[in-house]
Amino acid sequence: MSRFTARLKKTARLIKSKRLLTCIAFSLFFTSSPSISTEPSVLRSIGISVADLGNPYFVKLVESTSSKAEELSPHPVRMHIRSDAYDLERQTEQLNQFIDEGVDLIVLTAADEYGVAPVVAKARRAGIKVIAVDVNAEGADATITTDNVQAGRIACEELAERIDYKGNFVIINGVSVSSVVERVAGCKSAISRYPKIKLLSDRLNGTGSLEGGMEAMTYLMEAYDHIDAVFTINDPTALGAMQAADQANRSEFLLASVDGAEFAKRYIDKSDIWIGTATQQPVQMAEKAVEIGLDLLNGKQIDQKFILIPSEFYEAEK
């Protein structure tokens, strides 16, 4: 055998050895590489922006989001909690902060259903899942709200029945977000069936707060000598209206609201004026938001993009 032939055989053996090592390396990469994992995504951080942390409803929403996240995640979940006070600019800034902080999931009650769309889209482009609760948010991955039309309808149907389907009716409205608009629409659809009910006012904005409810009710009592029924878009507004009426020594009307807060139920149980509240389910809403968010992070398809939670009317036992 010539030296040239021997070198060729040696070179061929080296090439075969390198090919074998390459195949082994590729095999190891595809079977054990940490970059290709079938492990489920871990929820480590949530950004939550709600309208008003002075409202027990939103406090319960935040608390339930946190507790459900801790339940489902094997690691501690960092919560970034903000209140936007129904201010779109403020909420946009908050959501941008969440994006910069690299949260996994955003849960929000939109200050403006359509105005929030650009920053929602930005969050989704960054790989963040966005779940809207309580209020619609254009472009969110999923939306979970109370059936607000139903809530307004059942509250005002009960009021109509209690005043024998006749008399002067006022609505203390709120910030123009989808949940409020729908509650008022539901209320008006209920009372519109009764020609002897006169709607005196539905434009006053009680801002969804106790202070706003007091101010709006004070104005209404100054404007109208006699009121038979008052519908407020949430429980804090109703409490403000009650306090204003008490200060003015006015007690001729009945009142109903939406939320189902515990403080409202305590008042209703002992009140002759505040007859009831159409309930919301902030715990169920928050838990569903976290469950859907985690499913989306793991690439799962969701059955429903829009989820409505039915309302029930809470009233004192007769």
N, C-alpha and C positions, 0 to 999 in steps of 0.2 A: 504494500500500500504506500502510495506516494505521500509526502508531507502535505501536499495541497489537498489530497482527498481526506486525510485525517483531520485537517483544519475544518473542512466543510462539514464533516460529521460532528465535530465538537460544537461548531456554530449552530447546527440544527438542534443538538441536544439543549443548548442554552436557550434557543428560541422557544422550544417546547416547554422548558421549565418556566420561562417568563409568562408564557400563555397560561400555564396551569396556575401560577401565582395570581395572575390577573383575574382568572375565573373565580378562584377562591376569594379574592378580595371583593369582587362584585357580589358574590354570594353572601358574604358576611355583611356587606353594606345593606343589602335588601332585607336581610333577616333580622339584623340587630341594630341598625342605625337609629339613634335617638331622634333624628330629624323626621322620620316617617313613623308616626305613632297612631295607634288605634285607641289610645286612651281618651276618655271624654274630656271636653274642655272644663277647666276649673273656673268658677266664678270667684274673682278676687276683689272686684271693686264695682260699686254702683253709684251713679250720680242721680240724685232725685231732686227735682225742682217742682215745688207745689205752690199754690196761690197764697196761702195764709196759715202760718204755723200758730196763729192765735185761735184758729178754729179747731175744735176737738176732732172733727172729721178728718182733717188733713194730718193732724198729729197721729191719729190711729192708722192712717194710710202709710205714713212713714215708718211707724213702729212695726207694722205688720210686714212691710217690705223687708226690713232689716231682719226680723225674726225668721221669716221664710228663707231668706238667703243663707242665714247661718245654719238652718236645718238641712238645706240641700247641698251645701258646699262642705268638703272635708277640711277646708282651710278657713281661717277668719276672713270675713268679707269687710272691706273698708267701705264705709258709707260717706258720701259727700252730699250733705243735706243743705238745700237752699230754699228760700222763700222769695217769690218774685213779685208779690203784691199786685198781681194782675198787670204787670208792667212788661211789655214785650221787649223793650230795649234791655231791661235788667235781666230778663230770662235768657235772651240771646247771649249776653255776656256770660251768664252762668253756664250755659251749654257749651260755649267755646272753652271755658275753663275745664269742663269735664273732658272735652276732646283732648286738650293739651295734657291733662293728667293721665290720659290713656285708660279711662274706665272701660269695663267690659259691657256694661249695660246702663242705659239711661231710662229712667221712669219719670214722666212729666205730666203735669196738668197744664195744658197750653194756655198761655196768656192771650194768644190770638191764634185761632185754628189755622189760618192761612199764612199769617205773618211769620210763624215759626218755621215754615217749610224749608227755607234755605239752610238754616243751621241744622235742622233734622237731616237733610240730605248730606250735609258736610259730615255729620257724625256717622252716618251709614257708610259713606265712602271711606271713612277711617276704620271700618270694620266693627263699629259699635252698634249693638242692637238697641232699637228705640221703641219703647212701649208707652203709648198714651193711655192715661187713666183719667176718669171723671169727665174730661173734655176731649173732643176730637183734636187730632193734630195731623195736618196734611203731610203725607209721606212717611208716617210712622210704620214700623214693621207690623204692629198690631195695635188695636184700640179696644179698651175695656171700659164701659161706662154703665151707669144706672140707666134703665129705660126711663129717661127723664120726661118724655111726653106722658107716659103712663103715670109717673109720680105726680106731676102737676094735675093731671086729670082726676086721679082718685082723691086728692086732697080737696080740690074745688067741687067735685061732685058731693063729697061729704058736707062741705060748707053749704052748698045749695040746698041740700036736704034739710039741714039744721035750721035754715032760715025760711023754710017752707016755699022755696023756689021763687022768692020775691024779695026785693029790697035793694039797697045801695051796696055795691061791691067795689073794693079797691084792691089793686095788686101793687105790692112794693117790689119793684124789679131789681135788677142787679147789673153787674158788669156784663157786657155783651159777648159772652162766650157760649159755645154750643149748648152746654148743660143748662144754663139759665134761659136762653132763648127757647129751648125745647120745653122746659117746665112751664113757662108762661104760655106757650102755645097750647100745651095740654090743658092748662087751667081754663084758658079762654074757649077752647073747644067744648069743655064741659058746661060752662055757664051760658054759652051761646044758644043752647037748646031751650033756655027758659026765658021767654020774652018779658017776664015781669022782674027779672034781675037787671039792674042798671049798672053798667061798669062806669064808675066815675073817673077812675085814673088807673093807668097801667104804665106810666112813663117814668115815675120817680125811681132813681137809682139809689138803693140803700147800701150799695157797695159790698153786700154780703157780710156786713159787720154789725155788731151791737150798736156802735155809735151811729152808723149810717141808718140803721133801723129806727133809732130814736129820732134822728133828724127828719127822716121821711114821714114818720107817723105824726110828729108834731106839726109838720106842714099840712098834712091831710086833715088833721083835726081842726086846724085853723080855717081850712078851706071849706070844710063840710060840717054842717051842724049835726048830721046824723049819718052814721055808717053802720051797716048791718054785718058785713063780712070783710075780713082782711086775709089775703093770701100773700105770704112772703116766700122768697125763693130759697131760703135756708133757715136753719134754727137760730143762729146768732142774730139775724135780722128780726126774727120773730120776738126774741127776748128784748131787743131794743124797742120794738113797737109796744110790747107789754109795759116796759118801764115808762115810756112816754105817756101811755094811756093812764097809768097809775098816777103819775105826777099831775096830769090834767084832770084827774078824777072823772075819766070817761070809761064806761064799762058796758056800753050798749051793744057792742059788736062781738062776733066770734072770730077766731083766728086759727088758721092752719098753715103748715109749713112743710119743708122737705129737709130731710137729713136722717132723723131718727137717733140723734145724739142722746146720750144718757142724761145729760142735764135737762134736755127738753122733755124727756119722758117723766122726769121727776116733777117738773112744772105742770105738765099735762095731767098727771095723776091727782093733783090738788087744785087745779084751776077750773073756774067756770067759764073762762074766756078762750084759753088756748085748748082747742078741742082735740088736736092730733097732729101727727107729722108723718109724711110719707117716707118710709125708711130707705136708706142706702146701706150697702154692705162693703165698707172700706177694707175690712179684713179679707174677704173673698176676692175683692178687686186686686188688692196688693199681692196676695198669694198667687193668683192666676198670672199676674204680670211677671213675677219672678219665674214661675214654671215655664211660661212661654218663652221668656228671654233666654233661659238656659237651654231649652230645646233648640232655639234658633242658633245659639252659639255652637251647638253640637251638630248643626247642619240638618236638623230635622224639619220636615214640612209641617206646617200647622193647619189644622182643619178649618178654623175660622179666623179671619183677619179682624172682623168686627164682632165683639161680644157684648150683648145687652144683658144686664142683670135685673130681673124684675123687682119692683117695689111693692111694699105692703103698707097699709095705713095703720099706724099705731094710735090707739086712743085709750082713754081711761076705761076701766071696766064699769059697765053700767049697772 
